[in-house]
Amino acid sequence: MTRRFARCLDDRTELCLALLGVAITLAAYSPGAMSIDSAAQLTEARLLNFSDAHPPALALLWHAVEFVFPGPAGILVIQAALVWGGLYLIARRSTSLVLLVGLLPPVFSILGAIWKDIMMAGALLVAFGLAGRSRWFWVVLAFACLTRHNAIFAVPPALALHLGRRPLAIVIATVLLEGFAMTSSRLLTDRPGYPSQILALFDVSGIASIVGEEPVLPSCFRKAPGSVRESYDSSSVGSLIAADAPLTYCYSASEVEVLLSTWVHAIRTHPSAYLEHRRRVAAGLLGFSSTPGDYLMVETNFPPEFFPHVEVARRKNALDAWFRSLEPLGVFRPWPYALIALACLVAALVRQQPQAAALAASGLCYEAALLLLAPSIDYRYSHWLIVSALVAGASLAVDTRRSSSWLAVDDVVPTSDRARSPSQAAAATADTISQHE
């Protein structure tokens, strides 16, 4: 009875800390920091005209939220609630130290940005907190798949935590979730944005730059004369489609299809050049030479003339100078967190702590896919790796014996009782539970 009362006090304390985290996030970033991507989604939400360049489900959600909170404020509230709610749910299963992760600079520096990356991280945290305990797990995980086109790469470890060691069930669930996300996006899309063209342009131009040849691209992508391979910069596809760059987006289905064929042909013809191009992108994404771009997002920064339907207040944030002072310390470089995630994965498997193992594996799987799919070296792409690594590390910081979906029986039934008959084991389990209470 005493332990149950102490647990109740712990739950209330953790809930209060989570609510405090939401309040701090809203106070620091309200009404929300917006970039070009954010403004594009808000424009689609207000016009009710969705493309698949960004997940249309988020724009639809934003349209609904605007009836209560106009502008970015409503999405900021949802993001903050998901992130801190997820941390609270995980803290209940492991340790209150998990809640401190939300305030650490590499996590908090972009927590107020209205980005699908933050929404995805929040939804994944909630899903991990619900895994093995609630049917709402499926709803939240499906929502996470709707937040980013590549979110599915972070999903299998969460499914493993919920379903246990059932590989076939995990594969089937992953396929069904991705099918649901793709079908939903297709049904909601009013005009195709052909997002795959961004990665194709980036890779084709990177290969051409390395082999020293000018790529042959459909005329639809040509905006101005100039050398594509000289405009190429491994840090971002933006160097190819900027105002003074030679290329632009194309919305012709046939010419995009030609580009995709050119992309596949270039990779097959010059595999070593492709690998060198992706190596450069991976090195930048992980921050081996410098901190990735946009490692902090504390104020709105999109050009207002680009989005006449969006009016967002701008304000200088006092956190800007503090975060910038920390940058030389390397805390915003993703590669140390990849090492932390790898160490946590090994330690969690050895100590039989599936939640920490699944979190670390999710971040590593997501980041590994980005090494081949990232069209730039933005810090936000690695945000889930950083969050999951730090949460897994916090979970492993104390030796917990709480139940999990994989080890529930092991946590309740003593080892010496497992060889007994079913009736004896049941009696021993009941005795153990009564002792814990």
C-alpha positions in Angstrom: 0.0 0.0 0.0 2.9 2.4 0.8 4.5 1.7 -2.5 1.2 2.3 -4.3 0.9 5.7 -2.6 4.5 6.6 -3.5 3.8 5.6 -7.1 0.8 7.9 -7.1 2.9 10.8 -5.8 5.5 10.1 -8.4 2.8 10.1 -11.2 1.5 13.4 -10.0 5.0 14.9 -9.8 5.8 13.7 -13.3 2.5 15.0 -14.6 3.2 18.4 -13.1 6.7 18.5 -14.6 5.2 17.6 -18.0 2.7 20.4 -17.8 5.4 22.8 -16.7 7.4 21.7 -19.8 4.4 22.6 -22.0 4.1 26.0 -20.3 7.8 26.7 -20.7 7.6 25.8 -24.4 4.6 28.0 -25.0 6.1 30.9 -23.1 9.4 30.6 -24.9 8.1 30.3 -28.5 4.5 31.6 -28.7 3.0 32.0 -31.2 5.4 29.6 -32.9 8.4 30.0 -35.2 7.7 29.6 -38.9 9.9 28.9 -41.9 9.0 28.7 -45.6 7.8 25.1 -45.2 5.5 26.2 -42.3 4.1 29.1 -44.3 3.5 26.9 -47.3 1.5 24.5 -45.2 -0.5 27.3 -43.5 -1.3 28.7 -46.9 -2.6 25.4 -48.1 -4.6 25.0 -44.9 -6.3 28.4 -45.4 -7.0 27.9 -49.1 -8.1 24.2 -48.5 -6.0 23.3 -51.5 -3.4 20.6 -50.7 -0.4 19.3 -52.5 1.7 16.3 -51.5 4.9 18.3 -51.3 4.1 18.3 -47.6 1.9 15.8 -45.8 -1.7 17.1 -46.6 -3.0 15.6 -43.4 -1.2 18.2 -41.4 -2.5 21.0 -43.5 -6.0 19.6 -43.0 -5.4 19.5 -39.2 -4.2 23.1 -39.3 -7.3 24.2 -41.1 -9.5 22.7 -38.3 -7.3 24.1 -35.6 -7.5 27.6 -37.0 -11.1 27.8 -36.0 -9.9 27.9 -32.4 -6.3 29.3 -32.6 -5.7 31.4 -35.8 -2.1 31.2 -37.1 0.6 28.9 -35.8 -0.4 29.0 -32.1 -2.7 26.0 -32.3 -0.2 23.8 -33.9 2.4 24.9 -31.4 0.1 23.8 -28.6 -0.5 20.4 -30.2 3.2 19.9 -30.8 4.1 20.8 -27.2 1.4 18.6 -25.8 2.5 15.6 -27.9 6.2 16.0 -27.0 5.7 16.5 -23.3 2.9 14.0 -23.1 5.1 11.4 -24.7 7.9 12.1 -22.4 5.5 11.8 -19.4 4.2 8.5 -20.6 7.7 7.1 -21.1 8.8 8.6 -17.7 6.0 6.6 -16.0 7.5 3.4 -17.4 11.1 4.2 -16.6 12.4 7.3 -14.7 11.5 11.0 -14.2 14.9 11.9 -15.7 13.2 11.4 -19.1 11.3 14.6 -18.6 14.5 16.6 -18.4 15.3 15.6 -22.0 12.7 18.1 -23.3 14.6 21.0 -21.9 18.1 20.0 -23.1 19.4 22.5 -25.7 19.7 20.0 -28.6 16.0 19.2 -28.2 14.6 22.5 -27.0 16.4 24.7 -29.6 13.8 23.8 -32.3 10.9 22.7 -30.2 8.9 25.8 -31.0 9.3 25.5 -34.7 6.1 24.7 -36.6 7.6 21.8 -38.4 6.4 18.3 -39.3 9.6 17.0 -37.8 8.6 18.2 -34.3 5.0 16.9 -34.8 6.4 13.5 -35.8 8.8 13.3 -32.9 5.9 14.1 -30.5 3.6 11.5 -32.0 6.4 8.9 -31.9 7.1 9.6 -28.2 3.4 9.2 -27.4 3.3 5.9 -29.3 6.4 4.6 -27.5 4.7 5.6 -24.2 1.5 3.7 -25.1 3.2 0.6 -26.6 2.0 -2.6 -25.1 -0.5 -0.8 -22.9 -3.2 0.8 -25.0 -5.1 0.4 -28.3 -4.6 4.1 -28.8 -1.1 3.1 -29.8 -2.3 2.3 -33.3 -4.1 5.7 -33.7 -1.1 7.7 -32.6 1.4 5.6 -34.7 -0.8 6.1 -37.8 -0.8 9.8 -37.1 3.0 9.8 -36.9 3.1 8.1 -40.3 1.0 11.0 -41.7 3.3 13.7 -40.4 6.3 13.0 -42.7 6.7 11.0 -45.9 9.7 9.1 -44.4 8.3 8.6 -40.9 7.8 4.9 -41.6 11.5 4.2 -41.1 11.1 5.0 -37.4 8.1 2.8 -36.9 9.2 -0.9 -36.8 11.0 -0.7 -33.4 7.8 0.8 -31.9 5.8 -2.0 -33.4 8.3 -4.5 -32.0 7.8 -3.0 -28.5 4.0 -3.3 -28.9 3.7 -6.6 -30.6 6.7 -8.4 -29.1 9.0 -10.8 -31.0 6.8 -11.4 -33.9 8.7 -10.5 -37.1 5.9 -11.3 -39.5 3.3 -9.3 -37.6 5.8 -6.4 -37.5 6.4 -6.5 -41.3 2.7 -6.7 -42.0 1.8 -3.8 -39.7 4.6 -1.7 -41.2 3.3 -2.3 -44.7 -0.3 -1.6 -43.7 0.7 1.7 -41.9 2.7 2.9 -44.9 -0.2 1.9 -47.2 -2.6 3.9 -45.0 -0.3 7.0 -45.1 0.2 6.9 -48.8 -3.5 6.3 -49.6 -4.6 9.1 -47.2 -2.1 11.5 -48.8 -3.3 10.6 -52.3 -7.0 11.1 -51.4 -6.3 14.5 -49.7 -4.1 15.8 -52.5 -5.7 18.4 -54.8 -2.5 19.0 -56.9 0.5 16.7 -57.1 3.8 18.3 -56.0 6.0 15.4 -57.0 8.2 15.6 -53.9 10.5 12.8 -55.3 11.8 15.3 -57.8 13.8 17.1 -55.1 15.8 14.1 -54.2 16.2 13.1 -57.9 17.6 16.6 -58.8 19.9 16.6 -55.9 21.4 13.1 -56.6 21.6 13.6 -60.4 23.4 16.9 -60.0 25.7 15.5 -57.3 26.7 12.6 -59.5 27.3 15.0 -62.5 29.4 17.3 -60.3 31.6 14.4 -59.2 32.1 12.8 -62.7 32.6 16.3 -64.3 29.6 16.1 -66.7 26.6 18.3 -67.2 23.4 16.3 -66.5 20.8 16.0 -69.3 17.5 17.1 -67.7 14.0 17.7 -69.1 13.4 21.3 -70.2 10.7 21.7 -67.6 13.4 21.9 -64.9 15.5 24.5 -66.7 14.8 28.0 -65.4 17.9 29.9 -66.6 21.1 29.1 -68.4 24.1 28.0 -66.3 26.1 25.1 -65.2 24.1 22.6 -63.0 27.2 20.9 -61.7 28.8 24.2 -60.7 25.7 25.2 -58.9 25.6 21.9 -56.9 26.4 22.1 -53.2 26.3 19.0 -51.1 24.8 20.9 -48.2 21.4 21.5 -49.9 19.3 21.0 -53.0 18.4 24.7 -52.5 21.7 25.7 -54.3 20.1 24.2 -57.5 16.7 25.9 -57.3 17.5 29.3 -55.6 16.5 32.5 -57.3 19.8 32.8 -59.2 20.2 29.0 -59.8 19.6 27.3 -63.2 16.9 24.8 -62.1 13.3 25.0 -60.8 10.5 22.8 -59.7 8.5 21.0 -62.4 4.9 19.9 -62.3 4.6 18.0 -65.5 4.0 14.3 -64.7 5.7 13.1 -67.9 8.9 15.2 -67.4 9.1 14.2 -63.7 8.9 10.6 -64.8 11.8 11.2 -67.3 13.8 12.8 -64.4 13.2 9.7 -62.2 14.4 7.5 -65.0 17.5 9.7 -65.4 18.1 9.4 -61.7 18.0 5.6 -61.7 20.2 5.5 -64.8 22.8 7.9 -63.3 23.1 5.7 -60.1 23.5 2.6 -62.1 26.0 4.1 -64.5 28.1 5.9 -61.8 27.6 4.0 -58.5 30.9 5.2 -57.0 30.1 8.9 -57.8 26.6 8.4 -56.2 28.2 6.9 -53.1 30.6 9.7 -52.9 27.8 12.3 -53.2 25.8 10.5 -50.5 28.9 10.3 -48.3 29.3 14.0 -48.4 25.7 14.5 -47.6 25.9 12.0 -44.7 29.0 13.7 -43.3 27.2 17.1 -43.3 24.0 15.6 -41.9 25.8 14.0 -39.0 27.8 17.2 -38.4 31.3 15.7 -38.7 32.8 19.0 -40.1 30.4 21.6 -38.8 27.0 22.0 -37.2 24.1 21.4 -39.6 22.0 24.4 -40.7 18.9 25.5 -38.7 20.1 24.0 -35.5 18.0 26.5 -33.8 14.6 28.0 -34.7 13.4 30.6 -32.3 11.7 33.1 -34.6 9.8 33.3 -37.8 12.1 33.8 -40.8 10.1 33.3 -44.1 9.9 36.2 -46.6 6.5 37.8 -46.2 6.1 38.6 -49.9 6.2 34.9 -50.7 3.0 34.1 -48.8 0.4 36.9 -49.0 -2.2 34.7 -47.1 0.0 34.4 -44.0 0.4 37.2 -41.5 2.6 36.1 -38.6 4.0 38.3 -35.8 7.8 38.4 -35.6 9.7 38.9 -32.4 13.3 38.5 -31.3 13.8 35.6 -28.9 16.2 35.9 -26.0 17.1 32.2 -26.4 18.9 32.9 -29.7 22.1 34.2 -28.2 22.3 31.5 -25.6 21.9 28.7 -28.1 24.5 30.2 -30.4 26.9 30.4 -27.5 26.6 26.6 -27.0 27.2 25.8 -30.7 31.0 25.7 -30.5 30.7 23.0 -27.8 29.3 20.6 -30.4 26.0 19.9 -28.6 24.1 20.4 -31.9 26.1 17.9 -34.0 24.2 14.7 -34.5 27.0 12.2 -34.7 27.6 12.0 -30.9 23.9 11.2 -30.5 24.2 8.4 -33.0 27.0 6.9 -30.9 24.8 7.4 -27.8 21.9 5.6 -29.5 24.1 2.7 -30.5 25.6 2.4 -27.0 22.0 2.5 -25.5 20.8 -0.2 -28.0 23.6 -2.6 -26.9 23.2 -1.8 -23.2 19.4 -2.1 -23.3 19.6 -5.5 -25.1 22.1 -6.7 -22.5 20.0 -5.5 -19.6 16.8 -6.6 -21.2 15.1 -3.2 -21.3 13.1 -3.3 -24.5 11.7 0.2 -24.3 15.1 1.8 -24.3 16.3 -0.6 -27.0 13.3 0.2 -29.2 13.8 4.0 -28.8 17.4 3.8 -29.7 16.8 1.5 -32.7 14.0 3.8 -34.0 16.3 6.8 -34.0 19.1 4.8 -35.7 16.8 3.4 -38.4 15.3 6.8 -39.2 18.8 8.4 -39.4 20.2 5.5 -41.6 17.4 6.1 -44.1 18.1 9.8 -44.2 21.7 9.1 -45.2 20.2 8.1 -48.6 17.1 10.2 -48.7 18.0 13.6 -47.2 18.0 16.5 -49.8 20.0 18.8 -47.5 21.8 18.7 -44.2 19.2 20.4 -42.0 19.5 19.8 -38.3 15.8 19.1 -38.0 16.2 15.9 -40.0 18.3 14.4 -37.1 16.0 15.7 -34.4 14.3 12.3 -33.8 17.7 10.6 -33.6 18.7 13.1 -30.9 15.5 12.9 -28.9 15.3 9.1 -29.0 19.0 8.7 -28.1 18.6 11.0 -25.1 15.3 9.5 -23.9 16.9 6.0 -24.2 19.9 7.1 -22.3 17.8 8.6 -19.5 15.7 5.4 -19.3 19.0 3.4 -18.8 20.3 5.8 -16.2 18.5 3.9 -13.5 17.8 0.3 -13.0 14.1 -0.1 -13.5 12.0 -3.2 -12.9 8.7 -2.0 -14.3 6.7 -4.1 -16.6 7.1 -4.0 -20.4 5.3 -5.7 -23.3 8.2 -8.1 -23.8 9.1 -8.9 -20.2 5.9 -8.6 -18.3 5.9 -12.2 -17.0 9.6 -12.0 -16.2 9.1 -8.9 -14.1 6.3 -10.5 -12.0 7.2 -14.2 -11.7 10.4 -15.1 -9.8 12.9 -17.2 -11.8 12.6 -20.0 -9.3 8.9 -20.3 -9.8 8.9 -20.7 -13.6 9.6 -24.5 -13.4 6.5 -25.1 -11.2 3.2 -26.3 -12.4 0.7 -23.8 -13.8 -1.3 -23.7 -10.6 1.7 -23.3 -8.5 3.1 -20.5 -10.8 -0.3 -18.7 -10.7 -0.3 -18.8 -6.9 3.3 -17.6 -6.7 2.4 -14.7 -9.1 -0.6 -13.7 -7.0 1.6 -13.7 -3.9 4.2 -11.6 -5.6 1.7 -9.0 -6.8 0.2 -8.7 -3.3 3.6 -8.2 -1.9 4.3 -5.4 -4.4 1.0 -3.7 -3.4 
